[in-house]
């Protein structure tokens, strides 16, 4: 589970980011990335439905933030909670070597 979710998240970020000087993905790489995202889809869908069911008020999303932080930690990400003076805000990072820095803002 740890490596599968981590790979799916990193793969998804590769599909959604477009560095200025990047070469286009080869068809085989794109297919492999989509397969990893598809494998992680059930877990991401469960989280989305759980978060939706909680319907927490803005800036008070403690359950939702906690769920995402727990899963990201389990996937090998370093999680820093309470950033920008907001208890529910967090940064999750992983270093895979040299390469671009990819940021995703999810709301």
DOMIGU-339202 format. One record per atom (N, C-alpha, C): residue in three letters; atom name; z, x, y. Coordinates in Angstrom, 1 decimal, always signed. Example, Ala and Ser with C-alpha at 12.3 -4.5 7.8 and 13.67 -1.06 7.14 Angstrom:
BEGIN
[Ala, N, [+7.8, +13.2, -5.7]]
[Ala, CA, [+7.8, +12.3, -4.5]]
[Ala, C, [+7.8, +13.2, -3.3]]
[Ser, N, [+7.1, +12.8, -2.2]]
[Ser, CA, [+7.1, +13.7, -1.1]]
[Ser, C, [+7.9, +12.9, +0.0]]
This chain:
BEGIN
[Unk, N, [+0.0, +0.8, -1.2]]
[Unk, CA, [+0.0, +0.0, +0.0]]
[Unk, C, [+0.0, +0.9, +1.3]]
[Unk, N, [+0.8, +1.9, +1.3]]
[Unk, CA, [+1.0, +2.7, +2.5]]
[Unk, C, [-0.4, +3.3, +2.9]]
[Unk, N, [-1.1, +4.0, +2.0]]
[Unk, CA, [-2.3, +4.6, +2.3]]
[Unk, C, [-3.4, +3.6, +2.6]]
[Unk, N, [-3.4, +2.5, +1.9]]
[Unk, CA, [-4.5, +1.5, +2.0]]
[Unk, C, [-4.4, +0.8, +3.4]]
[Unk, N, [-3.2, +0.5, +3.9]]
[Unk, CA, [-3.1, -0.2, +5.2]]
[Unk, C, [-3.4, +0.9, +6.2]]
[Unk, N, [-2.9, +2.1, +6.1]]
[Unk, CA, [-3.2, +3.1, +7.1]]
[Unk, C, [-4.7, +3.4, +7.2]]
[Unk, N, [-5.4, +3.5, +6.0]]
[Unk, CA, [-6.8, +3.7, +6.0]]
[Unk, C, [-7.5, +2.5, +6.6]]
[Unk, N, [-7.1, +1.3, +6.3]]
[Unk, CA, [-7.8, +0.1, +6.9]]
[Unk, C, [-7.6, +0.1, +8.4]]
[Unk, N, [-6.4, +0.4, +8.9]]
[Unk, CA, [-6.2, +0.4, +10.4]]
[Unk, C, [-7.0, +1.5, +11.0]]
[Unk, N, [-7.0, +2.7, +10.5]]
[Unk, CA, [-7.8, +3.8, +11.0]]
[Unk, C, [-9.3, +3.5, +10.9]]
[Unk, N, [-9.7, +2.9, +9.9]]
[Unk, CA, [-11.1, +2.5, +9.7]]
[Unk, C, [-11.5, +1.5, +10.7]]
[Unk, N, [-10.7, +0.5, +10.9]]
[Unk, CA, [-10.9, -0.5, +11.9]]
[Unk, C, [-11.0, +0.1, +13.3]]
[Unk, N, [-10.2, +1.0, +13.6]]
[Unk, CA, [-10.3, +1.7, +14.9]]
[Unk, C, [-11.6, +2.4, +15.1]]
[Unk, N, [-12.0, +3.0, +14.0]]
[Unk, CA, [-13.3, +3.7, +14.1]]
[Unk, C, [-14.5, +2.8, +14.3]]
[Unk, N, [-14.4, +1.6, +13.8]]
[Unk, CA, [-15.5, +0.6, +14.1]]
[Unk, C, [-15.4, +0.1, +15.5]]
[Unk, N, [-14.2, -0.1, +16.1]]
[Unk, CA, [-14.1, -0.7, +17.3]]
[Unk, C, [-14.1, +0.2, +18.5]]
[Unk, N, [-14.1, +1.5, +18.3]]
[Unk, CA, [-14.1, +2.5, +19.4]]
[Unk, C, [-15.4, +3.2, +19.4]]
[Unk, N, [-15.9, +3.5, +20.6]]
[Unk, CA, [-17.2, +4.2, +20.8]]
[Unk, C, [-17.0, +5.3, +21.7]]
[Unk, N, [-16.6, +6.5, +21.2]]
[Unk, CA, [-16.5, +7.7, +22.1]]
[Unk, C, [-17.9, +8.0, +22.7]]
[Unk, N, [-17.9, +8.4, +23.9]]
[Unk, CA, [-19.2, +8.6, +24.7]]
[Unk, C, [-20.2, +9.5, +23.9]]
[Unk, N, [-19.7, +10.6, +23.3]]
[Unk, CA, [-20.6, +11.6, +22.7]]
[Unk, C, [-20.7, +11.4, +21.2]]
[Unk, N, [-20.2, +10.4, +20.6]]
[Unk, CA, [-20.2, +10.2, +19.2]]
[Unk, C, [-21.6, +9.9, +18.7]]
[Unk, N, [-21.8, +10.4, +17.5]]
[Unk, CA, [-23.0, +10.1, +16.8]]
[Unk, C, [-22.8, +8.8, +16.1]]
[Unk, N, [-23.9, +8.0, +15.9]]
[Unk, CA, [-23.8, +6.8, +15.2]]
[Unk, C, [-23.3, +7.0, +13.7]]
[Unk, N, [-22.6, +6.0, +13.2]]
[Unk, CA, [-22.1, +6.1, +11.9]]
[Unk, C, [-23.3, +6.0, +10.9]]
[Unk, N, [-23.2, +6.8, +9.8]]
[Unk, CA, [-24.2, +6.6, +8.8]]
[Unk, C, [-23.9, +5.3, +8.1]]
[Unk, N, [-25.0, +4.7, +7.5]]
[Unk, CA, [-24.8, +3.4, +6.8]]
[Unk, C, [-23.7, +3.5, +5.7]]
[Unk, N, [-23.7, +4.6, +4.9]]
[Unk, CA, [-22.7, +4.8, +3.9]]
[Unk, C, [-21.3, +4.8, +4.4]]
[Unk, N, [-21.1, +5.5, +5.6]]
[Unk, CA, [-19.8, +5.5, +6.2]]
[Unk, C, [-19.4, +4.1, +6.7]]
[Unk, N, [-20.3, +3.4, +7.3]]
[Unk, CA, [-20.0, +2.1, +7.8]]
[Unk, C, [-19.7, +1.2, +6.7]]
[Unk, N, [-20.4, +1.3, +5.6]]
[Unk, CA, [-20.1, +0.5, +4.4]]
[Unk, C, [-18.7, +0.8, +3.8]]
[Unk, N, [-18.3, +2.1, +3.8]]
[Unk, CA, [-17.0, +2.5, +3.3]]
[Unk, C, [-15.9, +2.0, +4.2]]
[Unk, N, [-16.1, +2.1, +5.5]]
[Unk, CA, [-15.1, +1.6, +6.4]]
[Unk, C, [-14.9, +0.1, +6.3]]
[Unk, N, [-16.0, -0.7, +6.2]]
[Unk, CA, [-15.9, -2.1, +6.1]]
[Unk, C, [-15.2, -2.5, +4.8]]
[Unk, N, [-15.4, -1.7, +3.7]]
[Unk, CA, [-14.7, -2.0, +2.5]]
[Unk, C, [-13.2, -1.8, +2.6]]
[Unk, N, [-12.8, -0.7, +3.3]]
[Unk, CA, [-11.4, -0.5, +3.5]]
[Unk, C, [-10.7, -1.6, +4.4]]
[Unk, N, [-11.4, -2.0, +5.4]]
[Unk, CA, [-10.9, -3.1, +6.3]]
[Unk, C, [-10.8, -4.4, +5.4]]
[Unk, N, [-11.8, -4.7, +4.6]]
[Unk, CA, [-11.8, -5.9, +3.7]]
[Unk, C, [-10.6, -5.8, +2.7]]
[Unk, N, [-10.3, -4.6, +2.2]]
[Unk, CA, [-9.1, -4.5, +1.3]]
[Unk, C, [-7.8, -4.7, +2.0]]
[Unk, N, [-7.7, -4.4, +3.3]]
[Unk, CA, [-6.5, -4.6, +4.1]]
[Unk, C, [-6.4, -6.0, +4.7]]
[Unk, N, [-7.5, -6.8, +4.6]]
[Unk, CA, [-7.5, -8.1, +5.3]]
[Unk, C, [-6.5, -9.1, +4.8]]
[Unk, N, [-6.2, -9.2, +3.5]]
[Unk, CA, [-5.1, -10.1, +3.1]]
[Unk, C, [-3.8, -9.9, +3.8]]
[Unk, N, [-3.4, -8.6, +3.8]]
[Unk, CA, [-2.1, -8.3, +4.4]]
[Unk, C, [-2.1, -8.6, +5.9]]
[Unk, N, [-3.2, -8.2, +6.6]]
[Unk, CA, [-3.3, -8.5, +8.0]]
[Unk, C, [-3.3, -10.0, +8.3]]
[Unk, N, [-4.0, -10.8, +7.4]]
[Unk, CA, [-4.0, -12.2, +7.6]]
[Unk, C, [-2.6, -12.8, +7.4]]
[Unk, N, [-1.9, -12.3, +6.4]]
[Unk, CA, [-0.5, -12.8, +6.2]]
[Unk, C, [+0.3, -12.6, +7.4]]
[Unk, N, [+0.2, -11.4, +8.0]]
[Unk, CA, [+1.0, -11.1, +9.2]]
[Unk, C, [+0.6, -12.0, +10.4]]
[Unk, N, [-0.7, -12.2, +10.5]]
[Unk, CA, [-1.2, -13.1, +11.6]]
[Unk, C, [-0.6, -14.5, +11.5]]
[Unk, N, [-0.6, -15.0, +10.3]]
[Unk, CA, [-0.1, -16.4, +10.0]]
[Unk, C, [+1.4, -16.4, +10.3]]
[Unk, N, [+2.1, -15.4, +9.8]]
[Unk, CA, [+3.5, -15.3, +10.0]]
[Unk, C, [+3.9, -15.3, +11.5]]
[Unk, N, [+3.2, -14.4, +12.2]]
[Unk, CA, [+3.4, -14.3, +13.7]]
[Unk, C, [+3.1, -15.6, +14.4]]
[Unk, N, [+2.0, -16.3, +14.0]]
[Unk, CA, [+1.7, -17.5, +14.6]]
[Unk, C, [+2.8, -18.6, +14.3]]
[Unk, N, [+3.3, -18.6, +13.1]]
[Unk, CA, [+4.3, -19.6, +12.8]]
[Unk, C, [+5.6, -19.4, +13.6]]
[Unk, N, [+5.9, -18.2, +14.0]]
[Unk, CA, [+7.1, -17.9, +14.8]]
[Unk, C, [+6.9, -18.4, +16.2]]
[Unk, N, [+5.7, -18.4, +16.8]]
[Unk, CA, [+5.4, -18.8, +18.1]]
[Unk, C, [+6.5, -18.4, +19.1]]
[Unk, N, [+6.7, -17.1, +19.2]]
[Unk, CA, [+7.7, -16.6, +20.1]]
[Unk, C, [+7.2, -16.6, +21.5]]
[Unk, N, [+8.1, -16.8, +22.5]]
[Unk, CA, [+7.8, -16.8, +23.9]]
[Unk, C, [+7.5, -15.3, +24.3]]
[Unk, N, [+6.6, -15.2, +25.3]]
[Unk, CA, [+6.2, -13.9, +25.8]]
[Unk, C, [+7.4, -13.0, +26.2]]
[Unk, N, [+7.3, -11.7, +25.9]]
[Unk, CA, [+8.3, -10.7, +26.2]]
[Unk, C, [+9.6, -11.0, +25.3]]
[Unk, N, [+9.6, -11.9, +24.4]]
[Unk, CA, [+10.7, -12.2, +23.5]]
[Unk, C, [+10.3, -12.2, +22.1]]
[Unk, N, [+9.2, -11.5, +21.8]]
[Unk, CA, [+8.6, -11.5, +20.5]]
[Unk, C, [+9.3, -10.6, +19.5]]
[Unk, N, [+10.6, -10.7, +19.3]]
[Unk, CA, [+11.3, -9.7, +18.6]]
[Unk, C, [+10.9, -9.8, +17.1]]
[Unk, N, [+10.7, -10.9, +16.5]]
[Unk, CA, [+10.4, -11.0, +15.1]]
[Unk, C, [+9.0, -10.4, +14.9]]
[Unk, N, [+8.0, -10.8, +15.7]]
[Unk, CA, [+6.6, -10.4, +15.6]]
[Unk, C, [+6.6, -8.9, +15.8]]
[Unk, N, [+7.2, -8.4, +16.8]]
[Unk, CA, [+7.2, -6.9, +17.0]]
[Unk, C, [+7.8, -6.2, +15.9]]
[Unk, N, [+8.9, -6.7, +15.4]]
[Unk, CA, [+9.6, -6.1, +14.2]]
[Unk, C, [+8.8, -6.1, +13.0]]
[Unk, N, [+8.1, -7.1, +12.7]]
[Unk, CA, [+7.2, -7.2, +11.5]]
[Unk, C, [+6.1, -6.1, +11.6]]
[Unk, N, [+5.4, -6.1, +12.8]]
[Unk, CA, [+4.4, -5.1, +13.0]]
[Unk, C, [+4.9, -3.7, +12.9]]
[Unk, N, [+6.0, -3.4, +13.5]]
[Unk, CA, [+6.6, -2.1, +13.5]]
[Unk, C, [+7.0, -1.7, +12.0]]
[Unk, N, [+7.5, -2.6, +11.3]]
[Unk, CA, [+7.9, -2.3, +9.9]]
[Unk, C, [+6.7, -1.9, +9.1]]
[Unk, N, [+5.6, -2.7, +9.2]]
[Unk, CA, [+4.4, -2.5, +8.4]]
[Unk, C, [+3.8, -1.2, +8.8]]
[Unk, N, [+3.7, -0.9, +10.1]]
[Unk, CA, [+3.1, +0.4, +10.6]]
[Unk, C, [+3.9, +1.6, +10.1]]
[Unk, N, [+5.2, +1.5, +10.1]]
[Unk, CA, [+6.1, +2.6, +9.6]]
[Unk, C, [+5.8, +2.8, +8.1]]
[Unk, N, [+5.7, +1.7, +7.4]]
[Unk, CA, [+5.5, +1.8, +5.9]]
[Unk, C, [+4.1, +2.4, +5.6]]
[Unk, N, [+3.2, +2.2, +6.6]]
[Unk, CA, [+1.8, +2.8, +6.4]]
[Unk, C, [+1.7, +4.2, +6.9]]
[Unk, N, [+2.9, +4.8, +7.3]]
[Unk, CA, [+2.9, +6.2, +7.7]]
[Unk, C, [+2.8, +6.5, +9.2]]
[Unk, N, [+2.8, +5.5, +10.0]]
[Unk, CA, [+2.7, +5.7, +11.4]]
[Unk, C, [+4.1, +6.0, +12.0]]
[Unk, N, [+4.1, +6.8, +13.0]]
[Unk, CA, [+5.3, +7.1, +13.8]]
[Unk, C, [+5.4, +6.0, +14.9]]
[Unk, N, [+6.5, +5.3, +14.9]]
[Unk, CA, [+6.7, +4.2, +15.8]]
[Unk, C, [+7.7, +4.5, +16.8]]
[Unk, N, [+7.4, +4.3, +18.1]]
[Unk, CA, [+8.3, +4.4, +19.2]]
[Unk, C, [+8.5, +3.1, +19.8]]
[Unk, N, [+9.7, +2.5, +19.7]]
[Unk, CA, [+9.9, +1.1, +20.1]]
[Unk, C, [+10.5, +1.1, +21.6]]
[Unk, N, [+10.4, +0.0, +22.2]]
[Unk, CA, [+11.0, -0.2, +23.5]]
[Unk, C, [+10.3, +0.6, +24.6]]
[Unk, N, [+9.0, +0.8, +24.6]]
[Unk, CA, [+8.3, +1.5, +25.6]]
[Unk, C, [+8.0, +0.7, +26.8]]
[Unk, N, [+7.8, +1.3, +27.9]]
[Unk, CA, [+7.5, +0.7, +29.2]]
[Unk, C, [+8.6, -0.3, +29.7]]
[Unk, N, [+9.8, +0.0, +29.2]]
[Unk, CA, [+10.9, -0.8, +29.6]]
[Unk, C, [+10.9, -2.2, +29.0]]
[Unk, N, [+10.1, -2.4, +27.9]]
[Unk, CA, [+10.1, -3.7, +27.3]]
[Unk, C, [+10.5, -3.6, +25.8]]
[Unk, N, [+11.6, -4.3, +25.4]]
[Unk, CA, [+12.1, -4.1, +24.1]]
[Unk, C, [+11.2, -4.4, +23.0]]
[Unk, N, [+10.2, -5.3, +23.2]]
[Unk, CA, [+9.2, -5.6, +22.2]]
[Unk, C, [+8.0, -4.8, +22.1]]
[Unk, N, [+7.8, -4.0, +23.2]]
[Unk, CA, [+6.6, -3.1, +23.2]]
[Unk, C, [+6.8, -1.8, +22.4]]
[Unk, N, [+5.8, -1.3, +21.8]]
[Unk, CA, [+5.9, -0.1, +20.9]]
[Unk, C, [+4.6, +0.6, +20.9]]
[Unk, N, [+4.7, +1.9, +20.5]]
[Unk, CA, [+3.5, +2.7, +20.3]]
[Unk, C, [+3.6, +3.2, +18.9]]
[Unk, N, [+2.5, +3.1, +18.1]]
[Unk, CA, [+2.4, +3.5, +16.8]]
[Unk, C, [+1.3, +4.6, +16.7]]
[Unk, N, [+1.7, +5.8, +16.2]]
[Unk, CA, [+0.7, +6.9, +16.2]]
[Unk, C, [+0.7, +7.6, +14.9]]
[Unk, N, [-0.5, +8.2, +14.6]]
[Unk, CA, [-0.6, +9.0, +13.4]]
[Unk, C, [-1.6, +10.1, +13.8]]
[Unk, N, [-1.4, +11.2, +13.3]]
[Unk, CA, [-2.2, +12.4, +13.6]]
[Unk, C, [-3.0, +12.7, +12.3]]
[Unk, N, [-4.3, +12.7, +12.4]]
[Unk, CA, [-5.1, +13.0, +11.2]]
[Unk, C, [-5.9, +14.3, +11.4]]
[Unk, N, [-5.5, +15.1, +12.4]]
[Unk, CA, [-6.3, +16.3, +12.7]]
[Unk, C, [-6.9, +16.2, +14.0]]
[Unk, N, [-7.9, +17.1, +14.2]]
[Unk, CA, [-8.6, +17.1, +15.5]]
[Unk, C, [-9.5, +15.9, +15.5]]
[Unk, N, [-9.8, +15.5, +16.7]]
[Unk, CA, [-10.7, +14.3, +16.9]]
[Unk, C, [-10.3, +13.5, +18.0]]
[Unk, N, [-11.0, +12.4, +18.2]]
[Unk, CA, [-10.7, +11.5, +19.4]]
[Unk, C, [-9.4, +10.9, +19.3]]
[Unk, N, [-8.8, +10.5, +20.4]]
[Unk, CA, [-7.6, +9.7, +20.5]]
[Unk, C, [-8.1, +8.3, +20.7]]
[Unk, N, [-7.6, +7.4, +19.9]]
[Unk, CA, [-8.0, +6.0, +19.9]]
[Unk, C, [-6.8, +5.1, +20.3]]
[Unk, N, [-7.0, +4.3, +21.2]]
[Unk, CA, [-5.9, +3.3, +21.6]]
[Unk, C, [-6.4, +1.9, +21.4]]
[Unk, N, [-5.4, +1.1, +20.9]]
[Unk, CA, [-5.7, -0.3, +20.7]]
[Unk, C, [-4.6, -1.1, +21.3]]
[Unk, N, [-4.9, -2.0, +22.2]]
[Unk, CA, [-4.0, -2.9, +22.8]]
[Unk, C, [-4.1, -4.3, +22.1]]
[Unk, N, [-3.1, -4.7, +21.5]]
[Unk, CA, [-3.1, -6.0, +20.8]]
[Unk, C, [-2.1, -6.9, +21.4]]
[Unk, N, [-2.6, -8.1, +21.7]]
[Unk, CA, [-1.7, -9.1, +22.3]]
[Unk, C, [-1.7, -10.4, +21.6]]
